[in-house]
């Protein structure tokens, strides 16, 4: 069979066998009329070769083999003749939504007044296939309970679906479909649904809380240490009841006050006893020299009693103030435990006081 040489602009050449002349002419015309597209000569030549082979397979009834070649040809260089055959083959294998969308592009494409007759024929052919296929498309309405719509991740046959399509008709190819829904903190909800041609199908899913996710989000037990995002150890969890300030300082102040009052009372009683003895020994306020030790003892006891009462009053007052401040405060206590005071009274010659340490 002798080949015919068809010469294109800029010395582009395509050799077509006489038997395949109509098929080859389609891509020759596509190359000439769609010259406004930006594509390299190599891309145009590859698209022509792929489109020719894809169309041949489609004519032979092998749409599964034709679709990859027609898709590749259309990506390299658009031609209505290629996209029309791609849409027809997609419909033939059950991909009605994708196929009708491709046919819609062909139908809606504006052609120039001098457009090649192959393009005009492709547009008419696309319209006929589109009219026949559109009524066959089904609709799938999906409803999901248990989580806010904007938190739900939805897939149909592994393809992500916008949450905006929840409770809305979604054009769907007829056949069986696997639907999955999930949200943070919830288990995956899955189900299968069969969509019939030209009908509306509905599917409802219920999201259930994932106990494992809830447990991982729960606060750590008291006394445990966790690692922060930076890798540094986090502060220990506060023990139960540590949200309020410690009452230790107030209690300690009351204890000191109590000790002071006891010391003051004891030495006050002793001082009164010494004074009563001196009053009986010192008639007319005149004391013998032997009473000097009793007078010194009276003075010491009176001094210790005075100091004891002073410390007691101050301790009780400080404890009351600390307790009032602690009761009115709503701020959490410091993470570190407050030092615990230890107090002990002391008495010396003519003096007395209270000493303490913090541990």
HUZI-V585660 format. One record per residue. N is the residue number from 0. OMEGA is omega as a letter, one per 30 degrees, with the letter a starting at -180 (999 if undefined). NEAR is the number of other ideal C-beta (glycine too) atoms within 10 Angstrom. Layout:
n | omega | near
N | OMEGA | NEAR
N | OMEGA | NEAR
//
This chain:
n | omega | near
0 | a | 7
1 | l | 5
2 | l | 11
3 | a | 12
4 | l | 8
5 | a | 15
6 | l | 9
7 | l | 14
8 | l | 8
9 | l | 6
10 | l | 7
11 | a | 15
12 | l | 10
13 | l | 19
14 | a | 9
15 | l | 18
16 | a | 12
17 | a | 10
18 | a | 9
19 | a | 13
20 | a | 13
21 | a | 9
22 | a | 16
23 | a | 20
24 | l | 17
25 | a | 23
26 | l | 26
27 | a | 20
28 | l | 18
29 | l | 25
30 | a | 22
31 | a | 13
32 | a | 17
33 | a | 19
34 | a | 12
35 | l | 6
36 | l | 13
37 | l | 6
38 | l | 16
39 | l | 10
40 | l | 11
41 | l | 9
42 | a | 15
43 | a | 21
44 | l | 18
45 | l | 16
46 | l | 25
47 | a | 23
48 | l | 16
49 | l | 22
50 | l | 28
51 | a | 20
52 | l | 16
53 | l | 26
54 | l | 25
55 | l | 15
56 | l | 20
57 | l | 20
58 | l | 11
59 | l | 10
60 | l | 11
61 | a | 13
62 | l | 21
63 | l | 11
64 | a | 15
65 | a | 26
66 | a | 22
67 | a | 12
68 | l | 22
69 | l | 27
70 | l | 18
71 | l | 17
72 | a | 29
73 | l | 20
74 | a | 12
75 | a | 21
76 | a | 23
77 | l | 16
78 | l | 27
79 | a | 26
80 | l | 26
81 | a | 31
82 | l | 22
83 | a | 28
84 | l | 30
85 | l | 28
86 | l | 27
87 | a | 22
88 | l | 26
89 | l | 25
90 | a | 25
91 | a | 18
92 | l | 14
93 | l | 13
94 | a | 17
95 | a | 23
96 | l | 17
97 | a | 16
98 | a | 25
99 | l | 24
100 | l | 14
101 | l | 27
102 | l | 28
103 | l | 15
104 | l | 17
105 | a | 25
106 | a | 21
107 | a | 9
108 | l | 15
109 | l | 5
110 | l | 13
111 | a | 9
112 | a | 4
113 | a | 6
114 | l | 17
115 | a | 21
116 | l | 9
117 | l | 20
118 | l | 21
119 | l | 12
120 | l | 14
121 | a | 25
122 | l | 19
123 | a | 12
124 | l | 19
125 | l | 26
126 | l | 15
127 | l | 12
128 | a | 22
129 | a | 21
130 | a | 12
131 | a | 12
132 | a | 19
133 | l | 15
134 | a | 9
135 | a | 15
136 | l | 19
137 | l | 22
138 | l | 15
139 | l | 23
140 | a | 16
141 | l | 24
142 | a | 13
143 | l | 23
144 | l | 11
145 | a | 15
146 | l | 20
147 | a | 9
148 | a | 12
149 | l | 9
150 | a | 13
151 | l | 21
152 | a | 15
153 | l | 22
154 | l | 15
155 | a | 19
156 | l | 13
157 | a | 7
158 | a | 8
159 | l | 9
160 | a | 19
161 | l | 9
162 | l | 17
163 | a | 9
164 | l | 14
165 | a | 18
166 | l | 12
167 | l | 12
168 | l | 13
169 | l | 18
170 | a | 14
171 | l | 21
172 | l | 21
173 | l | 17
174 | a | 14
175 | a | 9
176 | l | 19
177 | a | 12
178 | l | 19
179 | l | 16
180 | l | 28
181 | l | 20
182 | l | 22
183 | l | 11
184 | a | 15
185 | l | 21
186 | l | 17
187 | l | 14
188 | a | 21
189 | l | 12
190 | l | 14
191 | l | 9
192 | l | 16
193 | l | 11
194 | l | 21
195 | a | 11
196 | l | 12
197 | a | 12
198 | l | 11
199 | l | 12
200 | l | 18
201 | l | 12
202 | l | 17
203 | l | 12
204 | l | 20
205 | l | 14
206 | l | 19
207 | a | 12
208 | l | 13
209 | a | 17
210 | a | 9
211 | l | 10
212 | l | 13
213 | a | 11
214 | a | 8
215 | l | 9
216 | a | 10
217 | a | 8
218 | a | 8
219 | l | 11
220 | a | 7
221 | l | 11
222 | l | 9
223 | a | 10
224 | l | 10
225 | l | 11
226 | l | 9
227 | a | 9
228 | a | 6
229 | a | 6
230 | l | 6
231 | l | 8
232 | l | 9
233 | l | 13
234 | l | 11
235 | l | 14
236 | a | 16
237 | l | 14
238 | a | 10
239 | l | 7
240 | a | 8
241 | l | 15
242 | a | 11
243 | l | 13
244 | a | 19
245 | l | 17
246 | a | 15
247 | a | 15
248 | a | 19
249 | l | 20
250 | l | 15
251 | l | 21
252 | l | 22
253 | l | 18
254 | l | 17
255 | l | 23
256 | l | 21
257 | l | 15
258 | l | 18
259 | l | 25
260 | l | 17
261 | l | 13
262 | a | 23
263 | a | 21
264 | a | 14
265 | a | 14
266 | l | 22
267 | l | 17
268 | l | 12
269 | l | 17
270 | l | 20
271 | l | 14
272 | l | 12
273 | a | 19
274 | l | 14
275 | l | 11
276 | a | 14
277 | a | 16
278 | a | 10
279 | a | 7
280 | a | 14
281 | l | 14
282 | a | 9
283 | l | 5
284 | l | 7
285 | a | 8
286 | l | 14
287 | l | 9
288 | a | 6
289 | a | 8
290 | a | 15
291 | a | 10
292 | l | 9
293 | l | 16
294 | l | 15
295 | l | 13
296 | l | 15
297 | a | 20
298 | a | 13
299 | a | 20
300 | l | 22
301 | l | 18
302 | l | 16
303 | l | 25
304 | l | 21
305 | l | 15
306 | a | 21
307 | l | 25
308 | l | 17
309 | l | 14
310 | a | 21
311 | a | 21
312 | a | 14
313 | a | 15
314 | l | 22
315 | l | 17
316 | l | 12
317 | l | 17
318 | l | 21
319 | l | 14
320 | l | 12
321 | l | 20
322 | l | 16
323 | l | 11
324 | a | 12
325 | l | 16
326 | a | 11
327 | a | 7
328 | l | 11
329 | a | 7
330 | l | 8
331 | l | 11
332 | l | 16
333 | a | 11
334 | a | 10
335 | a | 8
336 | a | 11
337 | l | 13
338 | l | 13
339 | a | 13
340 | l | 16
341 | a | 12
342 | l | 16
343 | l | 10
344 | l | 18
345 | a | 10
346 | l | 14
347 | l | 9
348 | l | 9
349 | a | 13
350 | l | 11
351 | l | 23
352 | a | 15
353 | l | 20
354 | a | 9
355 | l | 12
356 | l | 10
357 | a | 9
358 | 999 | 6
//
